[in-house]
């Protein structure tokens, strides 16, 4: 057995999203791959998702989600750890890195990397973006973003403004819940071959969740009302990126590693677990940009 492992807090919607990734990260280093570090992985379901209790008071936004995640890791015995996440895990993980960076959170990795440079915050990047030709990857990412904003953003707006109205329908009809979630699983993935059992398992997590499917939509309203989306802080602790949408993603903070892949959609931990695990191993392996950030837990015997 490999001991003295690095600790990793994986922030997702619910724990099923990390099902494929966990065994890849927790497997012990092999003789033929001695450079491969191993991890302790805590794949938590955000409050209101999976079997986690839902918030019961208004104002439970990014800072509160981050506080819960940090307290959970510390209560499990991890005084220091790194955070990985996509989607809401991206936002919550970023808030954790901002609030607890260089304290308990030693690095942050995300597979949904975006950036919004301004002339005042990043003048060189802003001016470069105006004259530098777009790469094919950046252009494709821009086109996808524009199409999603035009044709697929309604889900966000209704959850951010009328979450309870939608929640009644989701809690009342399993077919409605299936349609609401399945459409996103298809459109947000990169031609991923979903199987019926996987889809039903994911939808069932919402239907049979402790708080019910309506609880999962409130984060859209709370975070939007808090203003966090418009005032995303810059990070100074190590930031690591996979599948960055464009060079602007580097403006989010102290980026020490970025990796691009030919394929991969919204649910990277489920769609491309090998690629994501490979990035994490490279980042935290001996000689990697984040090696040793967690004291006494370097990922090797």
N, C-alpha and C positions, 0 to 999 in steps of 0.2 A: 504494500500500500504506500501511496505517496503521502507524506505528511507535510505540515507547515505550508498549507496551501494559501493562495491569495483569495481574498473574499470579494465576491461580486454581487452587487444588488441589481437585479434585472427588473426595470420598471416597464410594465406593459399594461394592457387593459386588464387581462386576467391571465392566470398561470398557464392555461393551455397553450398560449402563444409561444411559450418557451419549451414546450415538450420535446421538440427535436434538438434544441440547442443544448439542453442540460447535459445529456450523456456525453456529448462531444467535449464539453468544457471540464467535466468532472473526472474523466478518465485519467488514470495515472500515466505519467510519462513512460514511453516505451523505449526499450534499448535501441531500436532503429531510429527513434526520434527523441534523443535525449534533450534537445533544445525546447521541447514542447512543455510549457508549464501547465499545471492543473489548478482548478479553481474550486472553491466552495461557492455555490450558487444559491441565492435566495430569490426565488421568482414569486414576488408578491402580487396579489391582485389589488389594484387601487381601491380605496374605499368607495363602495357603491358598485363594484364589479365583482364577478365571481361569487365567492362565498364570504367576502369581506362585508362587515357592517357598513351601512351607508351613513353619511353625515346627517345629522338631524337639525342643524341650525344653519341659517343663512350666512353667507360670507365665507364658506369653506372653499377656498380657492387654492392657487398654486402654492402659496407659502404654507398653508395648512396641510396639503397633501405631502409636501416636502418634509414637514415636521414629523408627520406620522412615519414616513419611510425611514427617516434618520433615527427616530426613537426605536423603531422596530429592530433595526440592525444592531443598535447598541444593546438593546435588551437581549438579543441573541448572543451577545458576547463579542461582537465585532466593533471594537473601538475605532478602527480604521477600515475603510473599504473603498471600492470604486463602483461607479454607477453606470449601467448601460440601459438604453431605452429608445423606443421609437414611438411615434404618435404622441399620445398624452404622456407616455413615459419619457419622451424627449423633453417636453415642457417641465414635467415634475423633476426629472433628473437634472435639468439645467438649473432649476430653482434650488435643488439640493446642493449642487456644485457652487452656486452663488452664496447661499446662506451658510453652508458648512464646509466650503472649500478650504483646504489647508488645515482643517480641524479633523473631522471624521472622514469627509469625502476627499479622497486624494487625487481622483481623476474622473473624468466623465466621457463616456463614449456614446455616440448616437448614430443610428442608421437613417435618420431623417435630418439631413443637414441643410439648413437654409440660412441666408444672410440678407440683410437689408442695409447696405452701406449708404451713408449720407455724406455730403461734401464736408460737413463739420466734424463728423466722427471718424471718417476714413477718407480724407481728401485724395490721397494717391490712388487708392482702390477705386474710388468713384470716378475719377478722371480717366483712369486706365480702362474702366469698363465702357466708357463712352467711345473710345477710339479703337480698342482692341477687338479684332474679329472674334465672333463666337465660335467655339469648337462645335463639332457635330453633337457631342454629348450635351453641351450647354444649350444648344438650340433646341434639341429634342426635349430637354427638361423644361425649357421655357414654354414650348408649344403645349406640353402636357399640363403645365400649370395654368396657362391661359384657358385651355379647354375645360379644365376642372372648375376654374372660377366661373366660367360662363354657363356650363351645363350641369355641374355636379356639386355646387356649393349650397344648394337649397337645404340640404340636410343640416348643415352647420347653422344656418340662419334660424331655422325653426327651433332647433334645440337650444340655441343661445337666447331666444326671445320668448318661446312658448313651450318650455320643456314639460310642464305638467299636462298640458293639453295633449301633446303627443304621447306622453307617458300612459295615459288612460287607454289609448288604443293599443299600445304595445303590450300592456298587461292584460288586455281583454282577449286578444286574438293571437294564438300561436302561429297561425298562417301569416298574419300581418307582421309579427316579429321576424319570422323566417324570411319574408320578402324584404324587410327593411335591412336585415343583416346580409343576406345572401347577395344582394345587388352590390354591396360594397366589397364583399369578398372577391367578386368577379372583376369589377371595374378597377379596383385598387391593386390588383396583382398583375404580374407580368406573364399572362397566359398560363397561370398555374393550374394544373389539372386537379381541381378539387374533387374529392370523392364524397359520396353521400354521407358516409359515416362520419367523416371529419366535419362536414357542414352541420350535421345534426348534433354532434357533440358540442361544437362551439355555440350553436343557438341554444342548446339545452342549458349551458352554463348560465346564460342570461335568464331563461325561463324559470329555472329552478334555483336561481340565486337567492341568497338570504333576504335581500332587500327588494327583489323583483326587478324586472327589466326597466321599469321607469326610473330607477335610481341612477342608472348609468348615464342618462342624458343631462343631468343637472350640472355636471362639471363644465359643460359648454356655456351655460348661463353664468355660473359663478365666476369663471375665469374671465369671460368677456366683460362682465360688469366690474371686475376688479381693476381693469385697465392694464393688466399684466401683458397682454398681447401687444399693446402699443408701446410698452416701456420695458422691453426685454433687456436685462442687464448684460454687460460684457463680462466675460469670465477671465480670470487670471490663473486659475489652477489648470493643469494640463487637460487639453481637449483633444479627443480622437474621433475621427470621422470615417464612416463607411458610406458608400453611395452618395457622395456630396453632389448636390444639384448643380453647383457652379462654383467658380472661384470666389464668389461673394461669401460663400459659406465660411471662409476663413476669417471673416470679420467678426464672428461671434465670440472670439476670445483667443486664448493662447493655444492655437492649434499646433500640435507637435507631430501629428500623423494624419494622413488622409489617403484613402484607398478607393479606387474606382473599380466597378465590375460591369461586365457587359450585360448582365441580366439581374433582375431583382426588382420587386415591387414594394408595396407598402409594408407587408408583413415579412420582413427580411429573416427574422428568426425562424419562421415557418417555411418560407419559400426557398431560401438559400442558407440553410444553417451551416453548411460546410464553409461557405465563403465568409460568413460572419464570424464563425469560430476561428477560422484561419487568421482573420484580421486581429482578433483579440489576442491570439497566441503571439503573433508578431509584435504587437504593441507592448505586451508585458513580459516577453521572453528576455533572456539574457542578451544584452546589447540593444534591446528595443527602447523606444523613446520614453516608455513609462515603467521600465523595469525598476523595481525596488521602491516604488512610491508608497507602498504599504509596508511599514516597518515590521520586520520579523515574519512576514508572510510573502515570500518571493515566488512561490509556486513550484518549488523543487524540494527534494528531500534534503 
